[in-house]
Amino acid sequence: MSRRPIIAGNWKMHKTIAEALALVQEIKEAAAGCDGVEVAVCPPFTALAPVVEALRGTDIAVGAQNVHWEDKGAYTGEISPVMLRDAGCRYVIIGHSERRQYFGETDENVNRKVKAVFAQGLTPIMCVGETLAEREAGVTEKVVRTQTEAGLAALTGEQVAGMVIAYEPVWAIGTGKTASDEDAQQVISFIRGIVAGLYGDSAAGRVRIQYGGSVKPENAAGLMAKPDIDGALVGGASLEAASFTGIIRAVVSSE
Ligand SMILES: O=C[C@H](O)COP(=O)(O)O
């Protein structure tokens, strides 16, 4: 089953609107012709609509970094799936470890958000991954299974097949430490097995599962050459056009 890799840049809390527009202009030029992979950028909320406008007519998709599960209501400071669709988003990152760690994101809320995003025709990028303490305690698979099963609860097989899961070991995020190609492949293959158990082989064969955690141009090709790794969720290296497009080109050439 061939799956088109997706390289998504998670800009986190970086970039003013002017900086965002300058970055996407450079990405647009440098990524032209990289048809073998899907490219997405996930700016902060304030830059979403201008970035969507700047990328109109290109194949580069835009995603948000978080969402509320209700379509509207008295939830001060929150942004709904309806608003993200209105702004022109295609993807929404849900359950990033920074949201779990700093903002109390729970598996239950991740699942609510995944369902709410699907209800608006958007595609979730659902993040799972273990901390260093959990890896050292030998419970990586247990943690990843719990997060994956809870996040995917009560979906349809077609929904799961169409979504993106990002495996991000927390200890590799922003630390410069990358999981080895083999370790990343092993956990991602394990996640695909969980999907197969829940939703069958067809969904498991189609769902795209990214790796995230200190991905750079130098390590992207090795990771992406692994059979179950379908792209990358890139943090720090997505903030500069040269490194982000370097990753895209490395992945295209490894296909
Ligand atoms: O969402 C992206 C990840 O948190 C990875 O961030 P990083 O590439 O800076 O390690």
The ligand as a Tripos MOL2 file, in Angstrom:
@<TRIPOS>MOLECULE
LIG
   10     9     1     0     0
SMALL
NO_CHARGES

@<TRIPOS>ATOM
      1 O1          5.4910   19.2380   16.4460 O.2       1 LIG1
      2 C1          6.6980   19.1160   16.3120 C.2       1 LIG1
      3 C2          7.4980   18.4740   17.3080 C.3       1 LIG1
      4 O2          7.1780   18.9050   18.5810 O.3       1 LIG1
      5 C3          8.9490   18.3850   17.0150 C.3       1 LIG1
      6 O3          9.6240   19.5580   17.3570 O.3       1 LIG1
      7 P1         11.1900   19.6640   17.0130 P.3       1 LIG1
      8 O4         11.3100   19.3210   15.5520 O.co2     1 LIG1
      9 O5         11.5650   21.0660   17.3210 O.co2     1 LIG1
     10 O6         11.8810   18.6520   17.8640 O.co2     1 LIG1
@<TRIPOS>BOND
     1     1     2 2
     2     2     3 1
     3     3     4 1
     4     3     5 1
     5     5     6 1
     6     6     7 1
     7     7     8 2
     8     7     9 1
     9     7    10 1
@<TRIPOS>SUBSTRUCTURE
     1 LIG1         1 GROUP 0 **** ****
